[in-house]
Amino acid sequence: MQVRNRRAANWSLEAAPWSAKKACAHVLGRLHEWGYRETDVAAAGLTELLVRTAVADGGRRVSVHLADQNRQALIVALPHRPGLAAADTAVLPELTSLGAVSCGTDTADDGRRLWAVLDL
């Protein structure tokens, strides 16, 4: 995944039950470094759901990507499990209820991508 013309960070984690909490700590820490502290609850909720969903896809690792632009954050989780037939959209209403202003899922060669955009 490539992100250009904005600040970005990414982390690779083992696909394990504890990965969602660790991803939340990484995302909130970086958002704080960038000067964003007002949306901790929404950012943590979105990150946790994205990573839990990616872990449930059954890959060996999960990568989490974060970028900001124009007071919005993009949070992406990738399970790195190829062969998933179709994107599952069941998670989208829950992401919206947690504060995502935009969200999506699609399936690529390296597995399902799940993403959410949050106003900061």
Contact map, one row per residue, 1 for C-alpha under 8 A:
111000000000000000000000000000000000000000000000000000000000000000000000000000000000000000000000000000000000000000000000
111100000000000000000000000000000000000000000000000000000000000000000000000000000000000000000000000000000000000000000000
111111010000000000000000000000000000000000000000000000000000000000100000000000000000000000000000000000000000000000000000
011111100000000000000000000000000000000000000000000000000000000000000000000000000000000000000000000000000000000000000000
001111100000000000000000000000000000000000000000000000000000000000000000000000000000000000000000000000000000000000000000
001111110000000000000000000000000000000000000000000000000000000000111000000000000000000000000000000000000000000000000000
000111111000000000000000000000000000000000000000000000000000000000111000000000000000000000000000000000000000000000000000
001001111100000000000000000000000000000000000000000000000000000011110000000000000000000000000000000000000000000000000000
000000111110000000000000000001000000000000000000000000000000000011100000000000000000000000000000000000000000000000000000
000000011111000000000000000000000000000000000000000000000000001111000000000000000000000000000000000000000000000000000000
000000001111100000000010010000000000000000000000000000000000001110000000000000000000000000000000000000000000000000000000
000000000111110000000000000000000000000000000000000000000000111100000000000000000000000000000000000000000000000000000000
000000000011111000100010000000000000000000000000000000000000111100000000000000000000000000000000000000000000000000000000
000000000001111100100000000000000000000000000000000000000001110000000000000000000000000000000000000000000000000000000000
000000000000111110100000000000000000000000000000000000100111110000000000000000100000000000000000000000000000000000000000
000000000000011111100000000000000000000000000000000000100000000000000000000000000000000000000000000000000000000000000000
000000000000001111110000000000000000000000000000000100100000000000000000000000000000000000000000000000000000000000000000
000000000000000111111100000000000000000000000000000000000000000000000000000000000000000000000000000000000000000000000000
000000000000111111111110000000000000000000000000001100000000000000000000000000000000000000000000000000000000000000000000
000000000000000011111111000000000000000000000011101100000000000000000000000000000000000000000000000000000000000000000000
000000000000000001111111100000000000000000000001000000000000000000000000000000000000000000000000000000000000000000000000
000000000000000001111111110000000000000000000000000000000000000000000000000000000000000000000000000000000000000000000000
000000000010100000111111111000000000000000000011001000000000000100000000000000000000000000000000000000000000000000000000
000000000000000000011111111100000000000000110011000000000000000000000000000000000000000000000000000000000000000000000000
000000000000000000001111111110000000000000000000000000000000000000000000000000000000000000000000000000000000000000000000
000000000010000000000111111111000000000000000000000000000000000000000000000000000000000000000000000000000000000000000000
000000000000000000000011111111100000000000110010000000000000000001000000000000000000000000000000000000000000000000000000
000000000000000000000001111111110000000100110000000000000000000000000000000000000000000000000000000000000000000000000000
000000000000000000000000111111111000000000000000000000000000000000000000000000000000000000000000000000000000000000000000
000000001000000000000000011111111100000000000000000000000000000000000000000000000000000000000000000000000000000000000000
000000000000000000000000001111111111100000000000000000000000000000000000000000000000000000000000000000000000000000000000
000000000000000000000000000111111111100000000000000000000000000000000000000000000000000000000000000000000000000000000000
000000000000000000000000000011111111000000000000000000000000000000000000000000000000000000000000000000000000000000000000
000000000000000000000000000001111111000000000000000000000000000000000000000000000000000000000000000000000000000000000000
000000000000000000000000000000111111100000000000000000000000000000000000000000000000000000000000000000000000000000000000
000000000000000000000000000000111111111000000000000000000000000000000000000000000000000000000000000000000000000000000001
000000000000000000000000000000110011111100000000000000000000000000000000000000000000000000000000000000000000000000000000
000000000000000000000000000000000001111100000000000000000000000000000000000000000000000000000000000000000000000000000001
000000000000000000000000000000000001111111100000000000000000000000000000000000000000000000000000000000000000000000000001
000000000000000000000000000100000000111111110000000000000000000000000000000000000000000000000000000000000000000000000000
000000000000000000000000000000000000001111111000000000000000000000000000000000000000000000000000000000000000000000000000
000000000000000000000000000000000000001111111100000000000000000000000000000000000000000000000000011000000000000000000100
000000000000000000000001001100000000001111111110000000000000000000000000000000000000000000000000000000000000000000000100
000000000000000000000001001100000000000111111111000000000000000000000000000000000000000000000000000000000000000000000000
000000000000000000000000000000000000000011111111100000000000000000000000000000000000000000000000010000000000000000000000
000000000000000000000000000000000000000001111111110000000000000000000000001000000000000000000010011100000000000000010000
000000000000000000010011001000000000000000111111111000000000000000000000001000000000000000000000000000000000000000000000
000000000000000000011011000000000000000000011111111100000000000000000000000000000000000000000000000000000000000000000000
000000000000000000010000000000000000000000001111111110000000000000000000000000000000000000000010000000000000000000000000
000000000000000000000000000000000000000000000111111111000000000000000000000110000000000000000000000000000000000001100000
000000000000000000110010000000000000000000000011111111100000010100000000000010000000000000000000000000000000000000000000
000000000000000010110000000000000000000000000001111111110000000000000000000000000000000000000000000000000000000000000000
000000000000000000000000000000000000000000000000111111111000000000000000000000000000000000100000000000000000000000000000
000000000000000000000000000000000000000000000000011111111110010000000000000011100000000000000000000000000000000101000000
000000000000001110000000000000000000000000000000001111111110110000000000000000100000000000000000000000000000000000000000
000000000000000000000000000000000000000000000000000111111110000000000000000000000000000000000000000000000000000000000000
000000000000000000000000000000000000000000000000000011111110000000000000000000101000000000000000000000000000000000000000
000000000000001000000000000000000000000000000000000001111111000000000000000000101000000000000000000000000000000000000000
000000000000001000000000000000000000000000000000000001111111110000000000000000111000000000000000000000000000000000000000
000000000000011000000000000000000000000000000000000000000111110000000000000000111000000000000000000000000000000000000000
000000000001111000000000000000000000000000000000000000100011111000000000000000110000000000000000000000000000000000000000
000000000001111000000000000000000000000000000000001001100011111100000000000011110000000000000000000000000000000000000000
000000000111100000000000000000000000000000000000000000000000111110000000000011110000000000000000000000000000000000000000
000000000111100000000010000000000000000000000000001000000000011111000000001111000000000000000000000000000000000000000000
000000011110000000000000000000000000000000000000000000000000001111100000011110000000000000000000000000000000000000000000
000000011100000000000000001000000000000000000000000000000000000111110000111100000000000000000000000000000000000000000000
001001111000000000000000000000000000000000000000000000000000000011111000111000000000000000000000000000000000000000000000
000001110000000000000000000000000000000000000000000000000000000001111111110000000000000000000000000000000000000000000000
000001100000000000000000000000000000000000000000000000000000000000111111100000000000000000000000000000000000000000000000
000000000000000000000000000000000000000000000000000000000000000000011111000000000000000000000000000000000000000000000000
000000000000000000000000000000000000000000000000000000000000000000011111100000000000000000000000000000000000000000000011
000000000000000000000000000000000000000000000000000000000000000000011111110000000000000000000000000000000000000000001111
000000000000000000000000000000000000000000000000000000000000000001111011111000000000000000000000000000000000000000001111
000000000000000000000000000000000000000000000000000000000000000011110001111100000000000000000000000000000000000000111100
000000000000000000000000000000000000000000000110000000000000000111100000111110000000000000000000000000000000000000111000
000000000000000000000000000000000000000000000000010000000000000111000000011111000000000000000000000000000000000011110000
000000000000000000000000000000000000000000000000011001000000011110000000001111100000000000000000000000000000000011100000
000000000000000000000000000000000000000000000000000001000000011100000000000111110000000000000000000000000000001111000000
000000000000001000000000000000000000000000000000000001101111111000000000000011111000000000000000000000000000011110000000
000000000000000000000000000000000000000000000000000000000011111000000000000001111100000000000000000000000000011100000000
000000000000000000000000000000000000000000000000000000001111000000000000000000111111000000000000000000000000011100000000
000000000000000000000000000000000000000000000000000000000000000000000000000000011111000000000000000000000001111100000000
000000000000000000000000000000000000000000000000000000000000000000000000000000001111100000000000000000000000111000000000
000000000000000000000000000000000000000000000000000000000000000000000000000000001111111000000000000000000010001100000000
000000000000000000000000000000000000000000000000000000000000000000000000000000000011111000000000000000000010000000000000
000000000000000000000000000000000000000000000000000000000000000000000000000000000001111100000000000000000110000000000000
000000000000000000000000000000000000000000000000000000000000000000000000000000000001111110000000000000001110000100000000
000000000000000000000000000000000000000000000000000000000000000000000000000000000000011111100000000000001100000000000000
000000000000000000000000000000000000000000000000000000000000000000000000000000000000001111110000000000011000000000000000
000000000000000000000000000000000000000000000000000000000000000000000000000000000000000111111100000000000000000000000000
000000000000000000000000000000000000000000000000000010000000000000000000000000000000000111111110000000000000000000000000
000000000000000000000000000000000000000000000000000000000000000000000000000000000000000011111111000000111000000000000000
000000000000000000000000000000000000000000000000000000000000000000000000000000000000000001111111100000000000000000000000
000000000000000000000000000000000000000000000000000000000000000000000000000000000000000001111111110000000000000000000000
000000000000000000000000000000000000000000000100100000000000000000000000000000000000000000111111111100100000000000010000
000000000000000000000000000000000000000000000000000000000000000000000000000000000000000000011111111111100000000000000000
000000000000000000000000000000000000000000000000000000000000000000000000000000000000000000001111111100000000000000000000
000000000000000000000000000000000000000001001100000000000000000000000000000000000000000000000111111100000000000000000000
000000000000000000000000000000000000000001000100000000000000000000000000000000000000000000000011111110000000000000000100
000000000000000000000000000000000000000000000100000000000000000000000000000000000000000000000011111111100000000000011110
000000000000000000000000000000000000000000000000000000000000000000000000000000000000000000000001001111100000000000011110
000000000000000000000000000000000000000000000000000000000000000000000000000000000000000000000001000111110000000000011100
000000000000000000000000000000000000000000000000000000000000000000000000000000000000000000010011000111111000000001111000
000000000000000000000000000000000000000000000000000000000000000000000000000000000000000010010000000001111100000001110000
000000000000000000000000000000000000000000000000000000000000000000000000000000000000001110010000000000111110000111100000
000000000000000000000000000000000000000000000000000000000000000000000000000000000000011100000000000000011111000111000000
000000000000000000000000000000000000000000000000000000000000000000000000000000000001111000000000000000001111111110000000
000000000000000000000000000000000000000000000000000000000000000000000000000000000100000000000000000000000111111110000000
000000000000000000000000000000000000000000000000000000000000000000000000000000000110000000000000000000000011111000000000
000000000000000000000000000000000000000000000000000000000000000000000000000000111110000000000000000000000011111100000000
000000000000000000000000000000000000000000000000000000000000000000000000000001111111000000000000000000000011111110000000
000000000000000000000000000000000000000000000000000001000000000000000000000001111101001000000000000000001111011111000000
000000000000000000000000000000000000000000000000000000000000000000000000000111100000000000000000000000001111001111100000
000000000000000000000000000000000000000000000000010001000000000000000000000111000000000000000000000000111100000111110000
000000000000000000000000000000000000000000000000010000000000000000000000011110000000000000000000000000111000000011111000
000000000000000000000000000000000000000000000100000000000000000000000000011100000000000000000010000111110000000001111100
000000000000000000000000000000000000000000000000000000000000000000000001111000000000000000000000000111100000000000111110
000000000000000000000000000000000000000001100000000000000000000000000001110000000000000000000000001111000000000000011111
000000000000000000000000000000000000000000000000000000000000000000000011100000000000000000000000000110000000000000001111
000000000000000000000000000000000001011000000000000000000000000000000011100000000000000000000000000000000000000000000111
